[in-house]
Amino acid sequence: MALLRSPNETKPSRCRSALRAFVLAAVVLAGVWTGVARAAPVADEYQVKAAYLLNFARFVEWPDSCLPPGAPLQIAIVGEDPFGGALDEVLRRKSANGHPIQLRRLRWSDALTSCQIVFISASEEEHLPEILESLANRNVLTVSDIDRFSLRGGVIELLMVGNRVRFDINRTAALAAGLTISSKLLSVARAVREGGPR
């Protein structure tokens, strides 16, 4: 499976500013996590992951047929909620490209295709094949910190590298879902993968 990096592209200054805000938020939160890792590592790790989810919503485009202009963008947590309220706090009164954000908590067997982003909790790893199959070729951005998620057909895998939260992107899975991931987001990914599940 090839690891690819997106080519540098010239974008409007608005995109560059948004990227700087994205990176700054991640760096600041990662710094907070590093500073208090011994005191509360899980809570602070998931504060960073919550910030990433918000920024994924802002750097991914969905077809208008699934997310019309001004419609709410729905983010679902599937399974046990590992964020401990951090995601609620990060998303409160936030929007993404003109879409108000709504947070839902669902079971793995619920209908997930009405959501734009689905975070699959590690508690649902045994159901991962069924979840990904139910979302195959649907306009859904799947995100998880389950080990090897991006190699198993998920779109974005969150992972710890040392004491920092990073992410890998499966570009093939994103294209199959009809999603357009900003080249700016691709450029800050740890790895961009192409190919089917392994």
Rosetta blueprint (number, residue, H / E / L):
1 M L
2 A E
3 L E
4 L E
5 R L
6 S L
7 P L
8 N L
9 E L
10 T L
11 K L
12 P L
13 S H
14 R H
15 C H
16 R H
17 S H
18 A H
19 L H
20 R H
21 A H
22 F H
23 V H
24 L H
25 A H
26 A H
27 V H
28 V H
29 L H
30 A H
31 G H
32 V H
33 W H
34 T H
35 G H
36 V L
37 A L
38 R L
39 A L
40 A L
41 P H
42 V H
43 A H
44 D H
45 E H
46 Y H
47 Q H
48 V H
49 K H
50 A H
51 A H
52 Y H
53 L H
54 L H
55 N H
56 F H
57 A H
58 R H
59 F H
60 V E
61 E E
62 W L
63 P L
64 D L
65 S L
66 C L
67 L L
68 P L
69 P L
70 G L
71 A L
72 P L
73 L E
74 Q E
75 I E
76 A E
77 I E
78 V E
79 G L
80 E L
81 D L
82 P L
83 F L
84 G L
85 G L
86 A H
87 L H
88 D H
89 E H
90 V H
91 L H
92 R L
93 R L
94 K L
95 S E
96 A E
97 N L
98 G L
99 H E
100 P E
101 I E
102 Q E
103 L E
104 R E
105 R E
106 L E
107 R L
108 W L
109 S L
110 D L
111 A L
112 L L
113 T L
114 S L
115 C L
116 Q L
117 I E
118 V E
119 F E
120 I E
121 S L
122 A H
123 S H
124 E H
125 E H
126 E H
127 H H
128 L H
129 P H
130 E H
131 I H
132 L H
133 E H
134 S H
135 L L
136 A L
137 N L
138 R L
139 N L
140 V L
141 L E
142 T E
143 V E
144 S E
145 D L
146 I L
147 D L
148 R L
149 F H
150 S H
151 L H
152 R L
153 G L
154 G L
155 V L
156 I E
157 E E
158 L E
159 L E
160 M E
161 V E
162 G L
163 N L
164 R E
165 V E
166 R E
167 F E
168 D E
169 I E
170 N E
171 R H
172 T H
173 A H
174 A H
175 L H
176 A H
177 A L
178 G L
179 L L
180 T E
181 I E
182 S L
183 S H
184 K H
185 L H
186 L H
187 S H
188 V H
189 A L
190 R L
191 A E
192 V E
193 R E
194 E E
195 G L
196 G L
197 P L
198 R L
